[in-house]
Amino acid sequence: MRVISTPAAPAAIGPYSQAIVVDRTVYLSGQIPLDPATMQVVSGDVSSQTRQVLANLRAVLQAAGGDLRHLVRTTIYLRDLNDFAQVNEVYASLLAEPFPARATVQVARLPRDVAVEIDGVAVLDAPP
């Protein structure tokens, strides 16, 4: 087991790791739209927040030796399912086929009252 921690993504705001790697599988903690430099929520609409969330996930994956193409499963947590189309548009623009398996759910509240949080599981390429 290997713990992933990178300053390129927001520091954990609780007792958890940014990610844990077991063998080639990366278990990514949920990311919210925090700017890693300021630890403040990015301004803007749910599309802007989704872009930041995916940038944070990408940074953690890069620290683990992968990137967004290694995602095999994500869960998207939305404050409002009416934001689904906007989130889906950003998600589709930043990930490539084959897209990861996914679930999207509406929740009552997210940390720091953000609009979106995404967690995931990735599988890294086998070493040469």
Backbone torsions as a table, in degrees:
resi	resn	phi	psi	omega
1	MET	NA	137.2	-180.0
2	ARG	-130.4	132.3	177.6
3	VAL	-89.8	134.0	178.2
4	ILE	-105.0	129.9	176.5
5	SER	-145.8	125.7	-179.8
6	THR	-139.4	139.4	175.5
7	PRO	-73.5	-8.0	178.6
8	ALA	-76.0	-8.7	175.7
9	ALA	-126.3	160.0	-179.6
10	PRO	-58.4	141.2	174.7
11	ALA	-64.7	150.6	177.3
12	ALA	-58.9	137.8	178.9
13	ILE	-103.3	21.2	178.4
14	GLY	-163.8	-172.7	-178.0
15	PRO	-82.7	74.6	177.8
16	TYR	-153.9	164.7	177.3
17	SER	-98.0	153.5	175.0
18	GLN	-60.2	-39.1	176.6
19	ALA	-162.1	159.0	173.9
20	ILE	-128.2	133.9	176.9
21	VAL	-108.9	127.5	174.2
22	VAL	-125.4	118.1	-172.8
23	ASP	56.8	-117.2	179.4
24	ARG	-106.0	5.1	-176.9
25	THR	-96.4	130.2	179.8
26	VAL	-109.4	121.7	177.3
27	TYR	-101.4	110.0	-173.6
28	LEU	-96.8	124.7	174.2
29	SER	-65.9	158.1	178.0
30	GLY	-59.9	137.4	175.1
31	GLN	-111.5	138.2	173.1
32	ILE	-112.5	169.3	-173.2
33	PRO	-79.2	62.6	175.1
34	LEU	-95.9	137.9	171.1
35	ASP	-74.7	121.5	-176.1
36	PRO	-63.2	-25.7	-179.0
37	ALA	-75.2	-36.7	-175.0
38	THR	-108.5	-17.1	-174.7
39	MET	60.8	26.1	176.2
40	GLN	-106.5	151.1	176.4
41	VAL	-66.5	133.0	178.6
42	VAL	-66.0	147.2	178.6
43	SER	-82.4	161.8	177.1
44	GLY	115.7	-175.6	-175.7
45	ASP	-83.1	-174.4	-177.7
46	VAL	-63.7	-28.5	176.5
47	SER	-65.1	-45.6	177.4
48	SER	-62.2	-41.2	179.4
49	GLN	-65.5	-40.3	179.7
50	THR	-64.9	-41.3	177.3
51	ARG	-58.6	-42.3	-179.5
52	GLN	-67.9	-41.1	178.1
53	VAL	-58.6	-47.0	-179.6
54	LEU	-68.4	-32.7	174.4
55	ALA	-64.6	-39.7	178.7
56	ASN	-66.2	-43.5	176.7
57	LEU	-61.5	-41.9	178.4
58	ARG	-59.8	-43.1	-179.2
59	ALA	-62.5	-42.0	178.3
60	VAL	-66.7	-43.7	177.6
61	LEU	-61.0	-41.1	178.4
62	GLN	-62.2	-39.3	178.0
63	ALA	-64.6	-26.9	178.5
64	ALA	-85.9	-8.3	-179.3
65	GLY	99.9	18.8	-179.4
66	GLY	-135.5	-161.9	174.9
67	ASP	-155.6	-174.7	-174.4
68	LEU	-60.0	-26.0	-179.8
69	ARG	-67.6	-14.9	179.1
70	HIS	-84.9	-8.1	179.2
71	LEU	-63.9	133.6	176.1
72	VAL	-115.9	-16.1	-178.2
73	ARG	-156.6	134.0	173.3
74	THR	-133.9	157.3	168.8
75	THR	-126.8	128.5	177.9
76	ILE	-106.6	126.1	177.8
77	TYR	-108.0	121.1	-178.7
78	LEU	-116.5	140.9	172.9
79	ARG	-69.0	-31.4	-177.1
80	ASP	-143.5	117.0	-179.9
81	LEU	-64.1	-13.2	173.5
82	ASN	-65.7	-15.6	177.3
83	ASP	-85.5	0.0	-173.9
84	PHE	-53.7	-46.8	-176.1
85	ALA	-63.4	-42.3	179.9
86	GLN	-65.8	-44.0	179.1
87	VAL	-63.6	-43.4	-179.8
88	ASN	-60.7	-39.5	179.7
89	GLU	-62.6	-46.7	178.8
90	VAL	-66.2	-45.2	-179.5
91	TYR	-56.0	-49.3	-178.8
92	ALA	-65.0	-29.2	-178.7
93	SER	-78.4	-21.3	-175.8
94	LEU	-106.7	-15.4	175.9
95	LEU	-112.0	158.1	-177.6
96	ALA	-120.4	160.4	175.3
97	GLU	-69.7	145.3	-1.1
98	PRO	-75.6	129.3	-179.7
99	PHE	-68.6	150.8	177.5
100	PRO	-66.3	156.8	168.3
101	ALA	-61.8	153.2	-171.6
102	ARG	-157.1	151.0	167.4
103	ALA	-128.7	146.8	176.1
104	THR	-129.7	128.4	-178.0
105	VAL	-134.0	149.9	172.0
106	GLN	-92.1	136.5	179.8
107	VAL	-123.1	160.6	-177.6
108	ALA	-69.0	-36.3	-176.7
109	ARG	-162.8	148.9	177.4
110	LEU	-121.7	159.9	178.3
111	PRO	-53.7	141.6	179.6
112	ARG	58.1	18.6	178.2
113	ASP	57.2	33.4	178.0
114	VAL	-74.6	169.1	-178.4
115	ALA	-89.1	-21.3	-172.8
116	VAL	-150.8	145.4	172.0
117	GLU	-140.7	142.9	178.4
118	ILE	-135.1	134.3	170.5
119	ASP	-120.5	174.9	-178.2
120	GLY	-169.4	174.7	174.4
121	VAL	-130.3	135.1	179.0
122	ALA	-129.6	154.7	175.3
123	VAL	-122.9	120.0	-178.9
124	LEU	-77.4	154.8	176.1
125	ASP	-63.1	150.5	176.2
126	ALA	-67.2	140.5	177.4
127	PRO	-61.8	148.5	-178.8
128	PRO	-64.6	NA	NA
